[in-house]
Amino acid sequence: MDRTETRNTTETAPAKKDMSVSRVVDYDIIEGSKQAARREHDLTIRQAVSRHRKAVLWAAFFCLPNLIIGYDPTIVSTLVGIPEFRKRFGYEYPAGSGTYVLEAAWTSAFTYAPVIGFLLASVWGGWCVDRFGPRKTLLGATTLSLGTLLIEVLGESAAVIFVGDLLTGLLTGSFPVLGPAYISEILPVSLRGIGLSCNNMAQVLGSLIGIGILRGTEDRMDKWAYKVPFITEYAFPLMFIVGVILAPETPWFLAKKGRNEAAAKSLQRIGYAVGDEIDNTIAHMQETILLEEELSKSTTYLDCFRGTNLRRTVICATAYSGQFFCGINIASGYCTYFFELAGVTTNQAFDLSCGLFALGVVGNMLAWPLMTYWGRRSAYLLTAALATMFMYLIGFLGIAPNSNTGAMYAKSVILLLFNFVYNIGLGPIVYVLIAELPSTKIRGKTLGVACFVPHIFSISITAGLPYAMSATEANWGAKTGFLFGGLGTLTVIWAFFCLPESKGRTFEELDILFERKIPARKFATTDLTDFDRSAIVDAKYVEA
């Protein structure tokens, strides 16, 4: 497994290369890398699943942490609607009516608690993923969350429950970073898109589980009406701790740390054959790492904004932010609201929320063939355009008076369709893009930035929407759809010119495409099958 590596001490005439590289390495690395890349491109989905079952299993496991990303915000934001919760932590209004309300400040606080935690967690999570690996990061975060969840369970005041949920979010908010990082580095290229898109499915399923649990406890007249959902959440970290102890570390992380023997054992555990197959894969990793070391000497957050990494970081952050620009906040937050205005009862609206998330699961499954055959770029563009169209329709329907029941039903149905389309493309494909496009050297930090920026927009939109929708404030109502229609239009235009296609590309090939400054629209058609690897690694034969 050892590869000879020396420094070139003689001056040579400058040659036209893709990048400046001063190393001289054993030619076996280049030949082995070529064989490994060819194998990745030739491997079909069926073959990949058959040969790498354990990789598929562990990739599926690392999707599960995103259950909490859907579960926790759903539970906490819905708590304010549980009568027993309002009775214990709110006040009677009007006096003597037997109806209890929660202070507006606490209503907002419980909505923002998990989001603020997720925002900050993406920063430390990105650093830990690059420093300690996704596996150890998940183990540390879930172990600590056992304590923060206890604060929520035992809390007897709104303030204590708020602090507990904020601290939990500060830990679990790292999951959208570490999950995609792990999956992208353990699956073969042909399975990467499907595996990464399942992060979105896990998030939707988490919301569905949360809604289901709340549906079963909302009518209780004791403290367990709101404590049971917190206690149930304990199942997640306990499951993660057991699984992560058994999971292999990703071979890419081990190779980046120079632990090639450990990387070889990890490859063997996930289905690579002992001998040339593992040797060639290690060689491919070494060549990619050598390339990235020459492109960037350090691995700080500042490197996310230098050289070709700047373009990668901007693409990842903007693609993720596109979810919020296209109107997911209004679609997920006001679908049942419009149904209630149309005359649907609260319980029926609650059941519609379950249907909303169930549609999301079905949509996510449809994303698998869409991105596999059409690619990431085309699927993102198509679903972003459809989402934008739905927002414009919502805006036009907002012109009708609230007394128009048909218009209210139409808005709700369109928002249901929006959620369905969103979960076919915009939702799952973002997880694919933000994991595939970063440099392997700073993948965690790029993922951290890509998650941090959209959460800023999400918090801003969440804060502004109630004022825009309120009849006593801006009174835009459904006409808010025009705002998101405009933002969605800008997102589609940006994606057409700036969003590259990463389908079927190895990490090394993506490095080359970015280094050559290939336009986004030409990523899919640029031929790198037989590119000159000596332009990456200045190689020579080393005579014995």
Order of alpha helices (4+ residues) and beta strands (2+ residues): beta-beta-alpha-alpha-alpha-alpha-alpha-beta-beta-alpha-alpha-alpha-alpha-alpha-alpha-alpha-alpha-alpha-alpha-alpha-alpha-alpha-alpha-alpha-alpha-alpha-alpha-alpha
